[in-house]
Amino acid sequence: MSISSRKSVIRFAVLAALGLSTPLAASTPSEQFLVENDAVMARMHAAMEIQPTGDIDRDFVAMMIPHHQGGIDMAVAVLRHSNNEQIRRLAQEIIVEQQQEIAALRLAVGEPLPASYPAPTSPPPTAPVGVEGPRRHHEG
């Protein structure tokens, strides 16, 4: 991990420990998106640093899943902060495609699929009617 990545991970770990998701200075949607995206990238890069097992397939999957999850998390961030409908549609497509690719990767090495969860834009099961839930990387 690069020094800048480590600094970013440390910065966001401190913020998380303090119960803050973004620095107080990030006030515009653009700043909020950039801060959130930095955290996503730091988590993704940290998760991709695996200890090789000697099994090429499992090592590949162990690195690709966090890569795809990073794409999902980036798309979620853009859904939170962008008003561009075309970008929002692309982000939603990326979420679905990356989730499907993660499932295919897990199945390819015999891992069980995690329990299903509602679509990122579906209201949570406990949300009142009419309340929209949270809106949940490259194409391959």
N, CA, C and O atoms as a MOPAC input file, in Angstrom:
PM7 MOZYME 1SCF
protein

 N      0.85200 1    -1.16800 1     0.00000 1
 C      0.00000 1     0.00000 1     0.00000 1
 C      0.89800 1     1.23000 1     0.00000 1
 O      1.87800 1     1.29200 1     0.74100 1
 N      0.56300 1     2.19000 1    -0.82100 1
 C      1.35400 1     3.41000 1    -0.90800 1
 C      1.19000 1     4.24500 1     0.36100 1
 O      0.25000 1     4.05200 1     1.13200 1
 N      2.11400 1     5.16600 1     0.55600 1
 C      2.05200 1     6.03600 1     1.73100 1
 C      0.77500 1     6.86800 1     1.72000 1
 O      0.12600 1     7.03100 1     2.75200 1
 N      0.41600 1     7.39700 1     0.54400 1
 C     -0.80800 1     8.21100 1     0.48900 1
 C     -2.04100 1     7.37100 1     0.79000 1
 O     -2.97500 1     7.85600 1     1.42900 1
 N     -2.06100 1     6.11100 1     0.33800 1
 C     -3.19200 1     5.23200 1     0.64700 1
 C     -3.26100 1     4.96300 1     2.14200 1
 O     -4.34100 1     4.96400 1     2.73100 1
 N     -2.09600 1     4.73100 1     2.75500 1
 C     -2.07200 1     4.48600 1     4.20300 1
 C     -2.56300 1     5.70400 1     4.97000 1
 O     -3.31900 1     5.57900 1     5.93300 1
 N     -2.12700 1     6.88700 1     4.53300 1
 C     -2.58400 1     8.10900 1     5.19400 1
 C     -4.09700 1     8.23800 1     5.06900 1
 O     -4.77700 1     8.62400 1     6.02000 1
 N     -4.61500 1     7.91500 1     3.89300 1
 C     -6.05300 1     8.00800 1     3.67600 1
 C     -6.79600 1     7.01500 1     4.56300 1
 O     -7.81800 1     7.35500 1     5.15900 1
 N     -6.28000 1     5.78200 1     4.65200 1
 C     -6.90400 1     4.76600 1     5.50300 1
 C     -6.89500 1     5.22800 1     6.95300 1
 O     -7.90100 1     5.11300 1     7.65200 1
 N     -5.75600 1     5.75200 1     7.40500 1
 C     -5.64600 1     6.22200 1     8.78700 1
 C     -6.61300 1     7.37600 1     9.03500 1
 O     -7.30300 1     7.41200 1    10.05400 1
 N     -6.65700 1     8.32800 1     8.08500 1
 C     -7.54600 1     9.48400 1     8.23800 1
 C     -8.99200 1     9.02500 1     8.39000 1
 O     -9.70900 1     9.51600 1     9.26200 1
 N     -9.42500 1     8.09300 1     7.55400 1
 C    -10.81100 1     7.66100 1     7.61700 1
 C    -11.07700 1     6.74900 1     8.80600 1
 O    -12.20000 1     6.70200 1     9.30700 1
 N    -10.04700 1     6.01500 1     9.27100 1
 C    -10.20700 1     5.22200 1    10.48900 1
 C    -10.43100 1     6.13500 1    11.69000 1
 O    -11.26700 1     5.85200 1    12.54800 1
 N     -9.68300 1     7.22300 1    11.74300 1
 C     -9.85900 1     8.19700 1    12.82500 1
 C    -11.25400 1     8.80800 1    12.75300 1
 O    -11.93300 1     8.92900 1    13.77200 1
 N    -11.68300 1     9.19200 1    11.55600 1
 C    -13.02400 1     9.76400 1    11.39800 1
 C    -14.09600 1     8.77500 1    11.83200 1
 O    -15.06400 1     9.14100 1    12.49900 1
 N    -13.90900 1     7.50700 1    11.44000 1
 C    -14.88700 1     6.48300 1    11.81800 1
 C    -14.91400 1     6.30500 1    13.33200 1
 O    -15.98200 1     6.17400 1    13.92900 1
 N    -13.73000 1     6.30000 1    13.95400 1
 C    -13.65900 1     6.15400 1    15.40600 1
 C    -14.35700 1     7.30700 1    16.11700 1
 O    -14.90900 1     7.13100 1    17.20300 1
 N    -14.33000 1     8.46900 1    15.51000 1
 C    -14.99400 1     9.63800 1    16.08300 1
 C    -16.47300 1     9.69600 1    15.72200 1
 O    -17.19800 1    10.58100 1    16.17700 1
 N    -16.90900 1     8.75400 1    14.90700 1
 C    -18.30400 1     8.73300 1    14.48900 1
 C    -18.61100 1     9.68100 1    13.35900 1
 O    -19.77500 1    10.00800 1    13.12900 1
 N    -17.59500 1    10.13200 1    12.64800 1
 C    -17.78900 1    11.04300 1    11.52000 1
 C    -17.57300 1    10.28300 1    10.23100 1
 O    -16.60700 1     9.53000 1    10.10800 1
 N    -18.45400 1    10.47000 1     9.27300 1
 C    -18.27200 1     9.78900 1     7.99200 1
 C    -17.49800 1    10.65100 1     7.01600 1
 O    -16.87000 1    10.13000 1     6.09400 1
 N    -17.53400 1    11.95600 1     7.20300 1
 C    -16.79900 1    12.85800 1     6.32400 1
 C    -16.19800 1    13.97100 1     7.15500 1
 O    -16.73500 1    14.31800 1     8.20700 1
 N    -15.09200 1    14.53500 1     6.70200 1
 C    -14.52700 1    15.66000 1     7.43400 1
 C    -15.52800 1    16.81100 1     7.48500 1
 O    -16.32800 1    16.99500 1     6.56700 1
 N    -15.47200 1    17.56400 1     8.54800 1
 C    -16.40800 1    18.66700 1     8.72300 1
 C    -16.28100 1    19.70800 1     7.62600 1
 O    -17.24900 1    20.41000 1     7.33000 1
 N    -15.09100 1    19.82600 1     7.00800 1
 C    -14.86700 1    20.83900 1     5.98300 1
 C    -15.54900 1    20.50700 1     4.66000 1
 O    -15.74400 1    21.39900 1     3.83500 1
 N    -15.91500 1    19.25000 1     4.43800 1
 C    -16.53600 1    18.85500 1     3.17100 1
 C    -17.99400 1    19.29300 1     3.19500 1
 O    -18.83800 1    18.63900 1     3.80700 1
 N    -18.28200 1    20.40300 1     2.52600 1
 C    -19.63300 1    20.93600 1     2.61200 1
 C    -20.39500 1    20.89000 1     1.29500 1
 O    -21.62300 1    20.80700 1     1.30800 1
 N    -19.70700 1    20.94100 1     0.16400 1
 C    -20.40700 1    20.89200 1    -1.11300 1
 C    -20.60400 1    19.43900 1    -1.52300 1
 O    -19.85700 1    18.57000 1    -1.07200 1
 N    -21.59100 1    19.15700 1    -2.36600 1
 C    -21.76000 1    17.78400 1    -2.84800 1
 C    -20.48500 1    17.23700 1    -3.49200 1
 O    -20.15900 1    16.06200 1    -3.32300 1
 N    -19.76900 1    18.07900 1    -4.22500 1
 C    -18.53200 1    17.63500 1    -4.86400 1
 C    -17.48700 1    17.24100 1    -3.82800 1
 O    -16.83300 1    16.20700 1    -3.96200 1
 N    -17.33100 1    18.06100 1    -2.79800 1
 C    -16.37100 1    17.74700 1    -1.73700 1
 C    -16.78700 1    16.48600 1    -0.99200 1
 O    -15.95100 1    15.63600 1    -0.68800 1
 N    -18.07600 1    16.36400 1    -0.69700 1
 C    -18.57100 1    15.18300 1     0.00700 1
 C    -18.32900 1    13.92800 1    -0.81900 1
 O    -17.90700 1    12.90000 1    -0.28900 1
 N    -18.59800 1    14.01500 1    -2.12900 1
 C    -18.35600 1    12.86800 1    -3.00100 1
 C    -16.88100 1    12.49200 1    -2.99900 1
 O    -16.54500 1    11.31300 1    -2.88400 1
 N    -15.99900 1    13.47500 1    -3.12500 1
 C    -14.56100 1    13.19300 1    -3.17200 1
 C    -14.06300 1    12.56400 1    -1.87600 1
 O    -13.24200 1    11.64700 1    -1.91000 1
 N    -14.54300 1    13.03700 1    -0.75400 1
 C    -14.15100 1    12.45800 1     0.53000 1
 C    -14.64700 1    11.01700 1     0.62100 1
 O    -13.90300 1    10.12000 1     1.01500 1
 N    -15.89700 1    10.80600 1     0.25700 1
 C    -16.47200 1     9.46000 1     0.29800 1
 C    -15.73700 1     8.53000 1    -0.66400 1
 O    -15.45200 1     7.38000 1    -0.32800 1
 N    -15.43400 1     9.02700 1    -1.85200 1
 C    -14.72800 1     8.22700 1    -2.84600 1
 C    -13.31700 1     7.87800 1    -2.37300 1
 O    -12.85300 1     6.76100 1    -2.59900 1
 N    -12.62900 1     8.81800 1    -1.71800 1
 C    -11.30200 1     8.52500 1    -1.15400 1
 C    -11.38200 1     7.37300 1    -0.16100 1
 O    -10.52500 1     6.49000 1    -0.15800 1
 N    -12.40700 1     7.38100 1     0.67800 1
 C    -12.57700 1     6.31200 1     1.66000 1
 C    -12.83700 1     4.97900 1     0.96700 1
 O    -12.29400 1     3.95000 1     1.36900 1
 N    -13.66700 1     4.99800 1    -0.07400 1
 C    -13.95600 1     3.78500 1    -0.85000 1
 C    -12.66800 1     3.22300 1    -1.44600 1
 O    -12.39300 1     2.02800 1    -1.34300 1
 N    -11.88800 1     4.09300 1    -2.06600 1
 C    -10.64700 1     3.64600 1    -2.70700 1
 C     -9.66300 1     3.08200 1    -1.68000 1
 O     -9.00600 1     2.07500 1    -1.94300 1
 N     -9.55900 1     3.71600 1    -0.52800 1
 C     -8.65200 1     3.22900 1     0.51400 1
 C     -9.08700 1     1.84700 1     1.00000 1
 O     -8.25700 1     0.95100 1     1.15100 1
 N    -10.40000 1     1.67400 1     1.24700 1
 C    -10.90600 1     0.36200 1     1.68100 1
 C    -10.66200 1    -0.69100 1     0.61300 1
 O    -10.23200 1    -1.80400 1     0.91900 1
 N    -10.93800 1    -0.34100 1    -0.64700 1
 C    -10.77700 1    -1.29100 1    -1.74100 1
 C     -9.32300 1    -1.73100 1    -1.86000 1
 O     -9.03800 1    -2.92600 1    -1.93600 1
 N     -8.40300 1    -0.76800 1    -1.87800 1
 C     -6.98900 1    -1.11800 1    -2.02300 1
 C     -6.49400 1    -1.94600 1    -0.84400 1
 O     -5.71300 1    -2.87800 1    -1.03500 1
 N     -6.93000 1    -1.62700 1     0.35900 1
 C     -6.53600 1    -2.40900 1     1.52900 1
 C     -7.06800 1    -3.83800 1     1.41900 1
 O     -6.34900 1    -4.79000 1     1.72200 1
 N     -8.30900 1    -3.99200 1     0.99100 1
 C     -8.91900 1    -5.32300 1     0.87700 1
 C     -8.29600 1    -6.15100 1    -0.23800 1
 O     -8.31000 1    -7.38100 1    -0.17500 1
 N     -7.75200 1    -5.49800 1    -1.25200 1
 C     -7.14300 1    -6.22300 1    -2.37000 1
 C     -5.74600 1    -6.74000 1    -2.03400 1
 O     -5.20400 1    -7.57300 1    -2.76100 1
 N     -5.16100 1    -6.25500 1    -0.94400 1
 C     -3.83900 1    -6.71900 1    -0.54100 1
 C     -3.99400 1    -8.02500 1     0.22300 1
 O     -4.17700 1    -8.03100 1     1.44100 1
 N     -3.91900 1    -9.11600 1    -0.50200 1
 C     -4.12900 1   -10.43100 1     0.09600 1
 C     -2.80000 1   -11.13400 1     0.30300 1
 O     -1.78900 1   -10.77700 1    -0.30100 1
 N     -2.81900 1   -12.12300 1     1.15500 1
 C     -1.67900 1   -13.01100 1     1.31600 1
 C     -1.88100 1   -14.14100 1     0.30600 1
 O     -2.84000 1   -14.90200 1     0.43300 1
 N     -1.00400 1   -14.27000 1    -0.69400 1
 C     -1.20000 1   -15.31500 1    -1.70700 1
 C     -1.27900 1   -16.70700 1    -1.07800 1
 O     -0.53300 1   -17.03500 1    -0.15500 1
 N     -2.19700 1   -17.51100 1    -1.60100 1
 C     -2.39300 1   -18.86800 1    -1.08200 1
 C     -1.69900 1   -19.91400 1    -1.93600 1
 O     -1.54000 1   -21.05800 1    -1.51000 1
 N     -1.28200 1   -19.53200 1    -3.14200 1
 C     -0.74400 1   -20.50000 1    -4.08100 1
 C     -1.81900 1   -21.03600 1    -5.01400 1
 O     -1.50600 1   -21.72400 1    -5.98600 1
 N     -3.06700 1   -20.73400 1    -4.73400 1
 C     -4.17800 1   -21.12600 1    -5.59400 1
 C     -4.52200 1   -19.90500 1    -6.44900 1
 O     -5.13800 1   -18.95200 1    -5.97100 1
 N     -4.11800 1   -19.94800 1    -7.71100 1
 C     -4.29300 1   -18.80400 1    -8.60900 1
 C     -5.75100 1   -18.36100 1    -8.66100 1
 O     -6.04400 1   -17.16800 1    -8.58100 1
 N     -6.65400 1   -19.31100 1    -8.79300 1
 C     -8.06900 1   -18.97700 1    -8.92700 1
 C     -8.60600 1   -18.27300 1    -7.68400 1
 O     -9.26100 1   -17.23600 1    -7.78800 1
 N     -8.33000 1   -18.83300 1    -6.51700 1
 C     -8.81900 1   -18.22400 1    -5.27200 1
 C     -8.16700 1   -16.87000 1    -5.01600 1
 O     -8.82300 1   -15.94300 1    -4.54100 1
 N     -6.87100 1   -16.75300 1    -5.33000 1
 C     -6.19300 1   -15.46600 1    -5.15000 1
 C     -6.80400 1   -14.41400 1    -6.07300 1
 O     -7.01000 1   -13.27200 1    -5.66300 1
 N     -7.09100 1   -14.79400 1    -7.31400 1
 C     -7.72100 1   -13.87800 1    -8.26300 1
 C     -9.07400 1   -13.41300 1    -7.73000 1
 O     -9.37200 1   -12.21900 1    -7.72300 1
 N     -9.87700 1   -14.35800 1    -7.28900 1
 C    -11.20400 1   -14.03200 1    -6.76000 1
 C    -11.08600 1   -13.15800 1    -5.51200 1
 O    -11.85200 1   -12.20900 1    -5.33900 1
 N    -10.12700 1   -13.48000 1    -4.64700 1
 C     -9.94600 1   -12.70700 1    -3.41300 1
 C     -9.58100 1   -11.25600 1    -3.69700 1
 O     -9.88200 1   -10.37800 1    -2.88800 1
 N     -8.93900 1   -10.98900 1    -4.82600 1
 C     -8.60500 1    -9.60900 1    -5.19100 1
 C     -9.72300 1    -8.94700 1    -6.00100 1
 O     -9.96700 1    -7.74900 1    -5.85800 1
 N    -10.39400 1    -9.71900 1    -6.84200 1
 C    -11.42400 1    -9.13700 1    -7.70200 1
 C    -12.70100 1    -8.76900 1    -6.94900 1
 O    -13.36200 1    -7.79000 1    -7.29300 1
 N    -13.04500 1    -9.53700 1    -5.93800 1
 C    -14.26900 1    -9.21200 1    -5.19700 1
 C    -14.17200 1    -7.83200 1    -4.55200 1
 O    -15.10000 1    -7.03800 1    -4.70600 1
 N    -13.08900 1    -7.50600 1    -3.83300 1
 C    -13.02500 1    -6.13800 1    -3.29300 1
 C    -12.95100 1    -5.07800 1    -4.38900 1
 O    -13.43900 1    -3.96300 1    -4.20800 1
 N    -12.34300 1    -5.42100 1    -5.52400 1
 C    -12.28800 1    -4.48600 1    -6.65500 1
 C    -13.71500 1    -4.17400 1    -7.13300 1
 O    -14.07300 1    -3.01200 1    -7.32000 1
 N    -14.51000 1    -5.20900 1    -7.32600 1
 C    -15.89300 1    -5.00700 1    -7.76700 1
 C    -16.72800 1    -4.33600 1    -6.67600 1
 O    -17.57500 1    -3.49300 1    -6.97200 1
 N    -16.49100 1    -4.70900 1    -5.41700 1
 C    -17.21800 1    -4.05600 1    -4.32700 1
 C    -16.87100 1    -2.57800 1    -4.28300 1
 O    -17.72700 1    -1.74600 1    -3.98300 1
 N    -15.62100 1    -2.24700 1    -4.58000 1
 C    -15.22900 1    -0.84000 1    -4.66300 1
 C    -16.01200 1    -0.11700 1    -5.74200 1
 O    -16.42000 1     1.03000 1    -5.55800 1
 N    -16.22400 1    -0.78800 1    -6.87400 1
 C    -17.04100 1    -0.20400 1    -7.93600 1
 C    -18.46700 1     0.03700 1    -7.48100 1
 O    -19.06300 1     1.06600 1    -7.79900 1
 N    -19.01000 1    -0.91000 1    -6.73900 1
 C    -20.36100 1    -0.75600 1    -6.19800 1
 C    -20.40000 1     0.43300 1    -5.24100 1
 O    -21.29700 1     1.27200 1    -5.31200 1
 N    -19.42300 1     0.49200 1    -4.35300 1
 C    -19.39400 1     1.57300 1    -3.36600 1
 C    -19.21400 1     2.93500 1    -4.02200 1
 O    -19.78700 1     3.92300 1    -3.56300 1
 N    -18.41900 1     2.99900 1    -5.09700 1
 C    -18.25900 1     4.25800 1    -5.83600 1
 C    -19.58200 1     4.65800 1    -6.48800 1
 O    -19.95500 1     5.83100 1    -6.49300 1
 N    -20.28100 1     3.67200 1    -7.03200 1
 C    -21.57200 1     3.95200 1    -7.66500 1
 C    -22.58600 1     4.43100 1    -6.63100 1
 O    -23.38100 1     5.32700 1    -6.91400 1
 N    -22.56400 1     3.85100 1    -5.45100 1
 C    -23.44900 1     4.29700 1    -4.37800 1
 C    -23.14000 1     5.74600 1    -4.02300 1
 O    -24.04900 1     6.55100 1    -3.82300 1
 N    -21.85500 1     6.07000 1    -3.94500 1
 C    -21.45400 1     7.44700 1    -3.61800 1
 C    -21.96100 1     8.42300 1    -4.67200 1
 O    -22.45200 1     9.50000 1    -4.33300 1
 N    -21.84600 1     8.06000 1    -5.93800 1
 C    -22.31300 1     8.97900 1    -6.98100 1
 C    -23.83700 1     9.10300 1    -6.94200 1
 O    -24.37600 1    10.17000 1    -7.23900 1
 N    -24.53000 1     8.03500 1    -6.58100 1
 C    -25.98500 1     8.12500 1    -6.43500 1
 C    -26.37100 1     9.07500 1    -5.30600 1
 O    -27.39200 1     9.75900 1    -5.38900 1
 N    -25.57200 1     9.11800 1    -4.27000 1
 C    -25.85600 1    10.01600 1    -3.15300 1
 C    -25.65500 1    11.47600 1    -3.52000 1
 O    -26.32800 1    12.35300 1    -2.97800 1
 N    -24.73100 1    11.74400 1    -4.44000 1
 C    -24.30000 1    13.12500 1    -4.64700 1
 C    -24.55600 1    13.69400 1    -6.03800 1
 O    -24.47700 1    14.91100 1    -6.20900 1
 N    -24.85700 1    12.87900 1    -7.02500 1
 C    -25.03800 1    13.37800 1    -8.39000 1
 C    -26.50700 1    13.62300 1    -8.69800 1
 O    -27.39000 1    12.90200 1    -8.23400 1
 N    -26.74300 1    14.65200 1    -9.48600 1
 C    -28.09200 1    14.93000 1    -9.97200 1
 C    -28.22900 1    14.60900 1   -11.45700 1
 O    -29.30700 1    14.78200 1   -12.02600 1
 N    -27.15400 1    14.14400 1   -12.09400 1
 C    -27.14300 1    13.82700 1   -13.52100 1
 C    -27.84100 1    12.47600 1   -13.72200 1
 O    -27.31400 1    11.43600 1   -13.32700 1
 N    -29.01000 1    12.49700 1   -14.32900 1
 C    -29.79800 1    11.27100 1   -14.48000 1
 C    -29.08300 1    10.20000 1   -15.29100 1
 O    -29.22300 1     9.01300 1   -14.99700 1
 N    -28.32600 1    10.59000 1   -16.29800 1
 C    -27.59900 1     9.60500 1   -17.10100 1
 C    -26.52800 1     8.91700 1   -16.24700 1
 O    -26.37700 1     7.69700 1   -16.30900 1
 N    -25.79000 1     9.69100 1   -15.45800 1
 C    -24.77900 1     9.11200 1   -14.56800 1
 C    -25.44300 1     8.23500 1   -13.51400 1
 O    -24.92900 1     7.16500 1   -13.18700 1
 N    -26.56200 1     8.66900 1   -12.98700 1
 C    -27.26400 1     7.88700 1   -11.97300 1
 C    -27.72800 1     6.53900 1   -12.53500 1
 O    -27.62100 1     5.51400 1   -11.86200 1
 N    -28.24400 1     6.54400 1   -13.77300 1
 C    -28.65500 1     5.28000 1   -14.41600 1
 C    -27.45300 1     4.37000 1   -14.61900 1
 O    -27.52800 1     3.17000 1   -14.35300 1
 N    -26.34300 1     4.93600 1   -15.09000 1
 C    -25.12200 1     4.14100 1   -15.26600 1
 C    -24.65300 1     3.56300 1   -13.93100 1
 O    -24.25000 1     2.40100 1   -13.86400 1
 N    -24.70300 1     4.36000 1   -12.88600 1
 C    -24.29000 1     3.88600 1   -11.56100 1
 C    -25.17300 1     2.72500 1   -11.10500 1
 O    -24.67400 1     1.75000 1   -10.54400 1
 N    -26.47600 1     2.82600 1   -11.34200 1
 C    -27.37600 1     1.73600 1   -10.97300 1
 C    -27.05200 1     0.46900 1   -11.76200 1
 O    -27.07100 1    -0.63000 1   -11.20800 1
 N    -26.75500 1     0.61900 1   -13.05400 1
 C    -26.37300 1    -0.53200 1   -13.87700 1
 C    -25.07100 1    -1.14100 1   -13.37900 1
 O    -24.93500 1    -2.36300 1   -13.32700 1
 N    -24.12100 1    -0.30000 1   -13.01500 1
 C    -22.83300 1    -0.78000 1   -12.50300 1
 C    -23.05100 1    -1.59900 1   -11.23800 1
 O    -22.43400 1    -2.65000 1   -11.06600 1
 N    -23.91500 1    -1.13100 1   -10.35900 1
 C    -24.18500 1    -1.86500 1    -9.12100 1
 C    -24.69200 1    -3.26700 1    -9.43600 1
 O    -24.18700 1    -4.24800 1    -8.89000 1
 N    -25.67600 1    -3.36400 1   -10.30700 1
 C    -26.24900 1    -4.66800 1   -10.65700 1
 C    -25.19400 1    -5.56400 1   -11.30800 1
 O    -25.04500 1    -6.72700 1   -10.93300 1
 N    -24.46300 1    -5.01900 1   -12.28500 1
 C    -23.46200 1    -5.81400 1   -13.00200 1
 C    -22.34600 1    -6.28900 1   -12.07600 1
 O    -21.92200 1    -7.44200 1   -12.15200 1
 N    -21.87400 1    -5.40600 1   -11.20600 1
 C    -20.78700 1    -5.78700 1   -10.30300 1
 C    -21.26100 1    -6.81800 1    -9.28100 1
 O    -20.50100 1    -7.71700 1    -8.92000 1
 N    -22.50400 1    -6.70500 1    -8.80900 1
 C    -23.04400 1    -7.71500 1    -7.89900 1
 C    -23.11600 1    -9.07300 1    -8.59700 1
 O    -22.80200 1   -10.10100 1    -7.99700 1
 N    -23.52900 1    -9.07200 1    -9.86200 1
 C    -23.59900 1   -10.32200 1   -10.62100 1
 C    -22.20800 1   -10.91300 1   -10.81600 1
 O    -22.02900 1   -12.12600 1   -10.71400 1
 N    -21.22200 1   -10.06200 1   -11.09700 1
 C    -19.85500 1   -10.55500 1   -11.28900 1
 C    -19.27500 1   -11.09300 1    -9.98500 1
 O    -18.55600 1   -12.09200 1    -9.99800 1
 N    -19.57400 1   -10.45100 1    -8.86800 1
 C    -19.11500 1   -10.97100 1    -7.57500 1
 C    -19.71900 1   -12.35100 1    -7.33200 1
 O    -19.02000 1   -13.26400 1    -6.89300 1
 N    -20.99900 1   -12.50900 1    -7.61200 1
 C    -21.65500 1   -13.80700 1    -7.44200 1
 C    -21.00700 1   -14.85600 1    -8.33900 1
 O    -20.75400 1   -15.97500 1    -7.89100 1
 N    -20.73400 1   -14.51500 1    -9.59800 1
 C    -20.09900 1   -15.45900 1   -10.52800 1
 C    -18.70300 1   -15.84100 1   -10.04800 1
 O    -18.31100 1   -17.00400 1   -10.14800 1
 N    -17.95400 1   -14.87900 1    -9.53100 1
 C    -16.61200 1   -15.16800 1    -9.01000 1
 C    -16.69300 1   -16.13700 1    -7.83800 1
 O    -15.93000 1   -17.10100 1    -7.77000 1
 N    -17.61200 1   -15.88300 1    -6.92300 1
 C    -17.76200 1   -16.77300 1    -5.76200 1
 C    -18.13500 1   -18.19200 1    -6.20800 1
 O    -17.56000 1   -19.17100 1    -5.73400 1
 N    -19.08800 1   -18.28600 1    -7.10900 1
 C    -19.51800 1   -19.60200 1    -7.59200 1
 C    -18.39600 1   -20.33500 1    -8.31200 1
 O    -18.28800 1   -21.55700 1    -8.20800 1
 N    -17.55700 1   -19.60200 1    -9.04100 1
 C    -16.47800 1   -20.22200 1    -9.81600 1
 C    -15.46100 1   -20.93700 1    -8.93700 1
 O    -14.79200 1   -21.86400 1    -9.39400 1
 N    -15.33800 1   -20.51700 1    -7.68500 1
 C    -14.39400 1   -21.19000 1    -6.78500 1
 C    -15.12100 1   -21.95700 1    -5.68200 1
 O    -14.51300 1   -22.34100 1    -4.68300 1
 N    -16.41600 1   -22.17600 1    -5.86400 1
 C    -17.18500 1   -22.99600 1    -4.93600 1
 C    -17.56200 1   -22.32300 1    -3.63300 1
 O    -17.91100 1   -23.00200 1    -2.66800 1
 N    -17.50000 1   -21.00100 1    -3.58400 1
 C    -17.92300 1   -20.28700 1    -2.37600 1
 C    -19.43600 1   -20.12500 1    -2.39200 1
 O    -20.03600 1   -19.95300 1    -3.45300 1
 N    -20.05100 1   -20.18100 1    -1.21800 1
 C    -21.49900 1   -19.94900 1    -1.17800 1
 C    -21.80000 1   -18.47500 1    -1.41000 1
 O    -20.99000 1   -17.60000 1    -1.10500 1
 N    -22.96000 1   -18.22800 1    -1.94500 1
 C    -23.40100 1   -16.84600 1    -2.12100 1
 C    -23.93500 1   -16.32900 1    -0.79300 1
 O    -24.54200 1   -17.08300 1    -0.03300 1
 N    -23.71400 1   -15.05400 1    -0.51100 1
 C    -24.27200 1   -14.49800 1     0.72300 1
 C    -25.79300 1   -14.43900 1     0.62900 1
 O    -26.36300 1   -14.50500 1    -0.46000 1
 N    -26.43200 1   -14.31600 1     1.77100 1
 C    -27.88800 1   -14.17600 1     1.78400 1
 C    -28.27000 1   -12.97500 1     0.94100 1
 O    -27.55900 1   -11.97000 1     0.91800 1
 N    -29.38500 1   -13.08000 1     0.25500 1
 C    -29.78900 1   -11.96800 1    -0.60500 1
 C    -30.22500 1   -10.79000 1     0.24600 1
 O    -30.59700 1   -10.93600 1     1.41000 1
 N    -30.16800 1    -9.62900 1    -0.36500 1
 C    -30.56700 1    -8.40700 1     0.30600 1
 C    -31.34200 1    -7.56900 1    -0.68500 1
 O    -31.21500 1    -7.76700 1    -1.89400 1
 N    -32.15200 1    -6.62300 1    -0.19400 1
 C    -32.98400 1    -5.84000 1    -1.10500 1
 C    -32.15300 1    -5.01500 1    -2.06900 1
 O    -30.99100 1    -4.70800 1    -1.80300 1
 N    -32.75500 1    -4.66300 1    -3.17900 1
 C    -32.08600 1    -3.81100 1    -4.16500 1
 C    -31.67400 1    -2.50900 1    -3.49800 1
 O    -32.35300 1    -2.03300 1    -2.58800 1
 N    -30.55300 1    -1.92400 1    -3.95200 1
 C    -30.03600 1    -0.71700 1    -3.31300 1
 C    -31.02100 1     0.44300 1    -3.26700 1
 O    -30.93200 1     1.28300 1    -2.37200 1
 N    -31.94500 1     0.50900 1    -4.19600 1
 C    -32.88700 1     1.62600 1    -4.20200 1
 C    -34.23300 1     1.25300 1    -3.59400 1
 O    -35.16100 1     2.06200 1    -3.59100 1
 N    -34.34400 1     0.02600 1    -3.07600 1
 C    -35.59200 1    -0.39000 1    -2.43000 1
 C    -35.64200 1     0.15500 1    -1.01300 1
 O    -34.60600 1     0.32300 1    -0.37100 1
 N    -36.84500 1     0.43200 1    -0.52500 1
 C    -36.93100 1     0.87200 1     0.86600 1
 C    -36.55400 1    -0.27800 1     1.78300 1
 O    -36.85600 1    -1.43300 1     1.48100 1
 N    -35.89700 1     0.01800 1     2.90200 1
 C    -35.59600 1    -1.05300 1     3.84000 1
 C    -36.89500 1    -1.64200 1     4.37700 1
 O    -37.91300 1    -0.95000 1     4.39900 1
 N    -36.88600 1    -2.91000 1     4.81100 1
 C    -38.12300 1    -3.55900 1     5.24400 1
 C    -38.82600 1    -2.81900 1     6.37000 1
 O    -40.04400 1    -2.93800 1     6.50300 1
 N    -38.10500 1    -2.06000 1     7.18600 1
 C    -38.71800 1    -1.37200 1     8.31200 1
 C    -39.06900 1     0.07800 1     8.00400 1
 O    -39.59000 1     0.78300 1     8.86800 1
 N    -38.79500 1     0.52900 1     6.79500 1
 C    -39.06300 1     1.93000 1     6.45100 1
 C    -40.55400 1     2.14500 1     6.25800 1
 O    -41.25000 1     1.26900 1     5.74500 1
 N    -41.04500 1     3.30200 1     6.66600 1
 C    -42.45900 1     3.61300 1     6.41700 1
 C    -42.73900 1     3.65400 1     4.91900 1
 O    -41.84100 1     3.93300 1     4.12400 1
 N    -43.94600 1     3.38600 1     4.54300 1
 C    -44.33800 1     3.40900 1     3.13800 1
 C    -44.05700 1     4.79400 1     2.57100 1
 O    -44.36400 1     5.80900 1     3.19700 1
 N    -43.47500 1     4.82300 1     1.38700 1
 C    -43.17100 1     6.08600 1     0.73400 1
 C    -41.79200 1     6.62000 1     1.04200 1
 O    -41.37700 1     7.61900 1     0.45600 1
 N    -41.06100 1     5.97300 1     1.95900 1
 C    -39.70100 1     6.41300 1     2.27200 1
 C    -38.74100 1     5.56300 1     1.47100 1
 O    -38.74200 1     4.33700 1     1.57900 1
 N    -37.92500 1     6.21600 1     0.67000 1
 C    -36.97900 1     5.49300 1    -0.17200 1
 C    -35.74100 1     5.14600 1     0.62900 1
 O    -35.24800 1     5.96900 1     1.40100 1
 N    -35.23600 1     3.93900 1     0.45200 1
 C    -34.03400 1     3.49400 1     1.14500 1
 C    -32.78500 1     4.08700 1     0.53500 1
 O    -32.86700 1     4.88200 1    -0.40200 1
 N    -31.61100 1     3.70500 1     1.06000 1
 C    -30.36600 1     4.23900 1     0.53100 1
 C    -30.15500 1     3.80200 1    -0.90900 1
 O    -30.50700 1     2.68700 1    -1.29600 1
 N    -29.58800 1     4.67700 1    -1.67600 1
 C    -29.29600 1     4.31900 1    -3.06100 1
 C    -27.93300 1     3.65500 1    -3.09900 1
 O    -26.85800 1     4.18300 1    -2.81300 1
 N    -28.12800 1     2.55500 1    -3.45200 1
 C    -26.92300 1     1.69700 1    -3.38700 1
 C    -26.08800 1     1.76100 1    -4.68300 1
 O    -25.05400 1     1.10100 1    -4.78400 1
 N    -18.25600 1     0.14100 1   -11.81100 1
 C    -16.80500 1     0.45800 1   -11.90500 1
 C    -16.43000 1     0.09900 1   -13.29000 1
 O    -17.11000 1     0.81100 1   -14.02900 1
 N    -16.13000 1    -0.20300 1   -13.56000 1
 C    -15.97600 1    -0.19300 1   -15.00100 1
 C    -16.72500 1    -1.36300 1   -15.58800 1
 O    -16.95900 1    -2.36700 1   -14.91500 1
 N    -17.10800 1    -1.22800 1   -16.87000 1
 C    -17.85900 1    -2.30700 1   -17.49900 1
 C    -16.89300 1    -3.32500 1   -18.04800 1
 O    -15.79800 1    -2.97800 1   -18.49300 1
 N    -17.29200 1    -4.58100 1   -18.01900 1
 C    -16.39600 1    -5.63900 1   -18.46100 1
 C    -16.88700 1    -6.36000 1   -19.64200 1
 O    -16.22600 1    -7.28100 1   -20.12200 1

